[in-house]
Amino acid sequence: MTTQASVIIVGAGMAGLTCAAYLKKAGINALILEASDGVGGRIRTDVVDGFRLDRGFQILLTAYPEAQRLLDYAALNLKTFRSGALIRCDEPGNTNPWLTLLNPLNEPASLFQTLFSSVGTFGDKLRILELVRRVQGMQSEDFFCQEATTTYDFLTGFGFSDQMIARFFRPFFGGIFLEDALHTSSNFFEFCFSMFYSGEAAIPASGMEQIPAQVAGRLLPEQIRLNTPVKAISGGQVHLENGEILTSSHIVLAVDRARAAALLGKPAPAETAFTHTTCTYFAAPASPRPGEKLLLLNTRRSSAVHNLAVVSDIDPTTAPDGQALISVSTQGLTHVDKPALAAQIQRELTGWFGEPVKEWRHLRTYHIPHALPAYGPDATHEPLKISRSLYQCGDQTAYPSLNAAIRSGRVVAEQISKEYL
C-alpha cells in the first residue's frame, strides 16, 4: 500500500519534533515516523521503583536561545542547580579533598571564596572573568564563525594553569563534551561557557522527557506514528519495515548520522564520529551532600566516578518520599559490566561519603555508545537540504547540543514552509 503525506519526518527526537511544531505553526501538518515506543530520541525518562531516571545525565541550559524561543519554561517547572561545582581532589597532602568553585555573577557573596579557592591560581580566577567579558554579547552563530583550535589548546593559550585545567576545566567540560582530552572545538567550548555563565543549568520537574513531551503536545495525535521503523528512503518514498510505502515531496531525516547512513544505503560512520558515556543510578536513604545543589566533579579521571549529581536534591519529584536519587557518570567505557561497575562506584564513593554508601541500591545503568556527535576543531556544519526533496536536521548537522538540534529543526521547517508559499 502506498500513502501520500505532505511532509514526512523520520525520527521523533527534539529536531524532528521541533520541525513538526514549526511546520504546524505555518499551517502544514507533517507526519512523524518514530521507530521506538515514545518521543524524545535521546531525551527519555524511565520510571523504576518510583524513581524517575533520565537515560543518561542531562541538563537544560536556560540561556539556549533556541530553547527560549521554542519552550514554555514556566510550564516545565524548571529546577535549577547552583552555578558552580564541588570538586573532589584526592591529592597527596590534601587535608580537605573538597574544593568549591562558585559563580560570583550568580552568587556575589561567593566572590572572595571563589577568588581565593585552591581550584586554580588567583590569576586563573581573573582569567575566568576575562573570558566572561570575551563571550558576553556574542550571538550563538558568532562563536562558530571564529577560527577553531582544541579546547585544551585554547585554555593553555589563554593562560590558564595546568592546575586549573586539571581541577576544573577537564572534569567540568570533559563531562559536557564526554571526552577528557578536551579535543572538542574551542568554538563550542566558548559557546558552552557563555551559556553556563549567562543562564542556569536546570532539569524539568519529573524528568528531561518533559521537554520533548511539551513540544509533541502541540501536534495532533495523528501526526506521530510510534513503533513505526523505517527500512529505507529512496527518492520521494519512505519504505517502512511493515511493507508500507509512504510518498512525499518533502522528507526530513531527523535521526543520528549512523541511522541516516543506514536509511540512505551509505557506509556507516566510524565510531570516532561519536562520543559515549555510561550513567549509573542509585537509590539512597538520604542525600550525601544535602542542600548543596552542586554538580560533583572528580579530578581523578581514571576512577569509575567522573561526575555525580544528587538529582533528588534538585528535583524531589524524581525520588519517592524519604529517598534520594544519585546519578553517576563514567566516560571512556566501550564495554560495560553493569553490576561490576556499580560495585566499583560504591567502593569509590564509600571513600567519599563513608559507610552509608553501602546502603545504596543500584537501580539501573545506561550505556550510551552514540551519546553525542564528536565535534573537533576541524568539524564543519552540514547543509540541511540534501536534495530537491530530502532534508536533514539534528545536532549532527552543526554542534552537539540541544540548541543546535532545535535550531536545525526550525530552519528546515522554515525552508519547507517557503516552498509551500
C-alpha positions, 0 to 999 in steps of 0.5 A: 500500500502506498500513502501520500503525506505532505511532509514526512519526518523520520525520527521523533527526537527534539529536531524532528519534533521541533520541525513538526511544531514549526511546520504546524505553526505555518499551517502544514501538518507533517507526519512523524515516523518514530521507530521506538515506543515514545518521543524524545530520541535521546531525551527519555525518562524511565520510571523504576521503583518510583524513581524517575531516571533520565537515560543518561545525565542531562541538563537544560541550559536556560540561556539556549536561545533556541530553547527560549524561543521554542519552550514554555519554561514556566510550564516545565517547572524548571529546577535549577542547580547552583552555578558552580561545582564541588570538586573532589581532589584526592591529592597527596597532602590534601587535608580537605579533598573538597574544593568549591568553585562558585559563580560570583555573577550568580552568587556575589557573596561567593566572590572572595571564596571563589577568588581565593579557592585552591581550584586554580591560581588567583590569576586563573580566577581573573582569567575566568572573568576575562573570558566572561567579558570575551563571550558576553554579547556574542550571538550563538552563530558568532562563536562558530564563525571564529577560527577553531583550535582544541579546547585544551589548546585554547585554555593553555593559550589563554593562560590558564594553569595546568592546575586549573585545567586539571581541577576544573576545566577537564572534569567540568567540560570533559563531562559536557563534551564526554571526552577528557582530552578536551579535543572538542572545538574551542568554538563550542567550548566558548559557546558552552561557557557563555551559556553556563555563565549567562543562564542556569543549568536546570532539569524539568520537574519529573524528568528531561522527557518533559521537554520533548513531551511539551513540544509533541503536545502541540501536534495532533495525535495523528501526526506521530506514528510510534513503533513505526521503523523505517527500512529505507528512503529512496527518492520521494518514498519512505519504505517502512519495515511493515511493507508500507510505502509512504510518498512525499515531496518533502522528507526530513531525516531527523535521526543520528548520522549512523541511522541516516547512513543506514536509511540512505544505503551509505557506509556507516560512520566510524565510531570516532564520529561519536562520543559515549558515556555510561550513567549509573543510578542509585537509590539512597536513604538520604542525600550525601551532600544535602542542600548543596545543589552542586554538580560533583566533579572528580579530578581523578579521571581514571576512577569509575566516578567522573561526575555525580549529581544528587538529582533528588536534591534538585528535583524531589519529584524524581525520588519517592518520599524519604529517598534520594536519587544519585546519578553517576557518570563514567566516560571512556567505557566501550564495554560495560559490566553493569553490576561490576561497575556499580560495585566499583562506584560504591567502593569509590564513593564509600571513600567519599561519603563513608559507610552509608554508601553501602546502603545504596541500591543500584537501580539501573545503568545506561550505556550510551555508545552514540551519546553525542556527535564528536565535534573537533576543531576541524568539524564543519556544519552540514547543509540541511537540504540534501536534495530537491526533496530530502532534508536533514536536521539534528545536532549532527548537522552543526554542534552537539547540543540541544540548541543546535538540534532545535535550531536545525529543526526550525530552519528546515521547517522554515525552508519547507514552509517557503516552498509551500508559499 
